[in-house]
Amino acid sequence: MFLISMMVMLQALILPQANQSEMNHFKTAVESSHLSAKRVYADKGSSDKENRTWLRKKKIKSAIMHRALRNKPLTERQKLANSLISKNDFLLNDALEH
């Protein structure tokens, strides 16, 4: 898991052991970046109520993509939010590949 500032600069790198999910290190990655973040972008793997609540308590806006649950499709608002978040995610991933 890695965190990037909007200037596309690597701020934190967390390398969990192979038998651990990187999603268990969400809070560690955000805290170790030493950023005064206003918004955190993350993929659907970090999409849970606990992470969103934790960000809200830290007064950080969540740009975590929404994930559809079994028998509960995404609302139109969640689909729109994912579309807007994925545009920024594409820019960050594209910059990292080069």
C-alpha positions, 0 to 999 in steps of 0.5 A: 500500500502506498500513499501519494500526495497530489504532486505525485510524490511517494509519501509512504510505503508499507510492505506487509508480509506476504501472508497479510492483507495490505488492507489491514494497514490502511491507518498505518499508511495514512499516519506514517505519511506525515501529511496534513491530508485533506483527502485520502484516495483508496481503492475498493479494498479499503472500503469499510465503515471503520476506515471512513469513520476513522478518516471522519474523526481525523477531519480527512475527506474520504475518497475511497471507492464504494464497493457493492455488497451481495444483494445490495447494488451501488446507488446512483450517487455511489456510482457517480462518486466512484466515477469521479474518484477513478479519474484521479486514481487513473492519473496517479497510477499512470504517473507511477507507471512512468 
